Amino acid sequence: MAPRLYRALVFALYQLSIVVAIALLPVALVTSRVGLPLPIGRFVARLGSAYENVADGADARGPGDRRDPTDAA
């Protein structure tokens, strides 16, 4: 249950970061014209890669497989 909750939390943070990035786009454009770029793209990219890492590793056995991963079948 904990990996599923963690994956959902990381996914929610990733989605929230996309919304924040879209909302801050006008601010980012103005600040980049002044010479002060905001690292919003890096923030979204990091959360995206974190979610991909969690999603790839969490369901390696599949959703219906309840066997112990240490079992050598």
Backbone as a ProteinNet text record, in pm:
[ID]
protein_1_A
[PRIMARY]
MAPRLYRALVFALYQLSIVVAIALLPVALVTSRVGLPLPIGRFVARLGSAYENVADGADARGPGDRRDPTDAA
[TERTIARY]
81.5	0	86.6	198	284.6	342.8	389.4	440	330.6	210.1	99.7	69.1	71.6	47.7	160.3	282.7	397.2	388.8	354.9	342	232.6	120	10.1	51.7	127.1	173.5	269.5	362.9	457.7	384	285.2	206.7	129.4	70.2	-4.2	89.4	208.5	305.4	348.7	364.8	402.1	291.5	167.8	55.9	43.8	62.5	57.2	169.1	286.9	397.8	368.9	299.5	262.4	164.6	66.3	-30.5	39.2	130.7	204.2	290.2	353.9	436.8	353.4	234.8	147.3	100.9	69.2	24.2	136.3	260	373.1	438.3	382.8	443.3	456.3	353.4	372.8	482.9	489.7	594.4	732.1	743.1	870.6	914.1	819.4	854.3	904.6	839.9	881.8	1019	1038.8	1167.6	1281.2	1253	1359.5	1397.4	1302.1	1335.1	1423.9	1403.8	1485	1623.3	1634.8	1763	1768.7	1653.9	1647	1556.5	1612	1527.7	1483.5	1361.4	1310.1	1331.7	1374.2	1402.1	1277.5	1166.9	1042.5	1053.5	1117.5	1132.4	1210.2	1315.4	1393.9	1312.8	1230.1	1146.1	1046	980	882.6	953	1068.3	1141.5	1187.6	1232.7	1276	1160.8	1045.7	931.1	881.5	890.4	851.4	939.8	1069	1159	1143.3	1113.8	1089.3	965.8	860.6	739.6	766.6	842.1	874.4	952.6	1046.8	1124.2	1035	941.5	851.5	756.2	702.1	606.2	672.1	796.1	865.9	901.5	944.1	988.7	877.7	765.1	660.8	581	556.6	471.6	550	669.8	752.1	692	619.3	559.9	420.8	357.9	223	121.1	2.6	-95.8	-158.7	-166.9	-234.1	-141.3	-14.6	83.5	106.8	60	72.6	180.8	263.6	368.3	476	545.7	657.6	772.1	827.9	935.6	1062	1076.1	1194.8	1175.4	1053.8	1026.1	1091.6	1152	1217.9	1129.4	1000.4	898.7	955.7
-118.4	0	125.8	123.5	240.9	278.8	183.4	223.4	285.8	235.4	291.1	433.7	455.8	589.6	684.7	637.5	719.7	756.4	657.9	683.5	785.5	774.1	869.8	1009.6	1016.9	1146.5	1212.7	1135.7	1190.9	1234.2	1156.4	1193.4	1322.3	1336.2	1458	1578.9	1562.4	1672.2	1710.9	1610.8	1637.1	1716	1674.3	1746	1887.8	1902.7	2034.8	2124.6	2067.8	2148.1	2195.6	2115.2	2157.7	2274.8	2266.1	2375	2502.7	2490	2607.3	2666.7	2581.5	2630.8	2706.7	2656.6	2726	2858.7	2859	2982.7	3085.7	3041.3	3133.3	3166.2	3117.8	3143.2	3292.1	3374.9	3518.3	3581.1	3539.4	3591.2	3547.2	3423.7	3372.3	3445.4	3477.8	3550.9	3691.5	3758.8	3894	3891.3	3798.5	3793.5	3752.6	3669.7	3633.1	3751	3838.1	3958.7	4052.9	4053.1	4138.1	4076	3945.9	3878.6	3785.9	3756.2	3668.6	3549.1	3443.5	3329	3249.3	3200.8	3115.4	2968.7	2885.4	2744	2655.6	2701.2	2624.5	2497.3	2506.2	2389.2	2277.1	2313.2	2210.2	2144.4	2224.8	2173.2	2070.8	2104.4	2012.7	1888.3	1906.6	1792.6	1697	1751.1	1664.6	1583.7	1649.2	1574.8	1473.2	1506.2	1411.6	1288.7	1308.5	1193.1	1113.9	1182.7	1110.7	1023.7	1075.8	994.9	877.3	898.2	787.3	678.8	718.1	620.1	540.9	609	541.6	450.5	498.7	419.7	297.2	309.6	195.8	90.8	130.8	36.2	-21.8	46.4	2.7	-114.9	-119	-223.6	-322.3	-355.1	-447.5	-587.3	-625.2	-757.8	-761.2	-649.1	-645.9	-627.7	-577.7	-546.3	-668.3	-780.7	-896.8	-995.9	-974.1	-1067.1	-1035.8	-1123.5	-1100	-1187.5	-1250.6	-1336.4	-1253.9	-1317.1	-1254.7	-1240.1	-1120.2	-1103.3	-1180.2	-1222.7	-1299.1	-1448.3	-1488.3	-1628.8	-1664.3	-1782.8	-1825.7	-1919.3	-1907.7	-1985.4	-2113
0	0	0	71	78.6	-57.7	-140.5	-272.9	-360.1	-349.1	-426.9	-381.6	-251.2	-197.3	-237.7	-231.6	-271.1	-419.1	-502.7	-645.8	-673	-602.7	-619.7	-574	-465.9	-416.1	-514.9	-569.6	-666.4	-793.3	-835.8	-953.7	-928.9	-810.5	-776.8	-773	-718	-716.3	-857.1	-942.2	-1081.8	-1151.8	-1134.8	-1196.2	-1141.2	-1011.5	-950	-1002.4	-1024.4	-1076.5	-1218.3	-1297	-1431.9	-1424.7	-1335	-1318.8	-1273	-1177.8	-1128.2	-1239.6	-1318.8	-1428.4	-1530.8	-1562.4	-1656.9	-1598.3	-1469.8	-1405.8	-1398	-1381.1	-1370.3	-1503.7	-1612.2	-1742.3	-1773.5	-1752.1	-1778.7	-1692.2	-1567.1	-1477.8	-1527.3	-1570.2	-1619.6	-1745.8	-1832.4	-1954.5	-1923.1	-1829.4	-1791.8	-1724.8	-1633.1	-1563.4	-1656.7	-1756.1	-1849.9	-1938.5	-1968.4	-2045.5	-1964.4	-1833.8	-1746.2	-1726.3	-1744.7	-1728.3	-1609.3	-1551.9	-1435.8	-1467.8	-1524.9	-1561.2	-1438.1	-1442.7	-1335.1	-1372.5	-1278.8	-1309.2	-1304.4	-1360.1	-1354.8	-1438.1	-1553.5	-1640.5	-1574.6	-1502.9	-1432.4	-1323.1	-1253.9	-1145.8	-1200.3	-1309.7	-1370.3	-1424.1	-1486.4	-1541.2	-1431.5	-1318.9	-1207.9	-1151.3	-1132.1	-1080.9	-1183.2	-1311.3	-1415.2	-1415.6	-1404	-1400.7	-1271.1	-1162.1	-1035.8	-1048.1	-1110.6	-1128.6	-1221	-1328.1	-1418	-1345.3	-1260.1	-1183.7	-1089.7	-1023.4	-930.4	-1006.4	-1116.7	-1193.6	-1255.9	-1301.3	-1361.2	-1257.7	-1141.3	-1040.4	-956	-943.1	-851.4	-905.2	-1034.9	-1090.7	-1175	-1132.2	-1209	-1211.1	-1104.6	-1098.5	-1159	-1180	-1234.7	-1124.1	-1157.2	-1054.5	-988.7	-1059	-1002	-934.7	-938.6	-884.2	-737.1	-649.2	-504.8	-442.1	-524.6	-470.7	-401.9	-312.6	-244.5	-344.5	-362.7	-461.2	-426.6	-300.8	-263.5	-289.1	-321.3	-355.6	-487.5	-494	-617.6	-698.9	-687.2	-760.4	-807.2
[MASK]
+++++++++++++++++++++++++++++++++++++++++++++++++++++++++++++++++++++++++

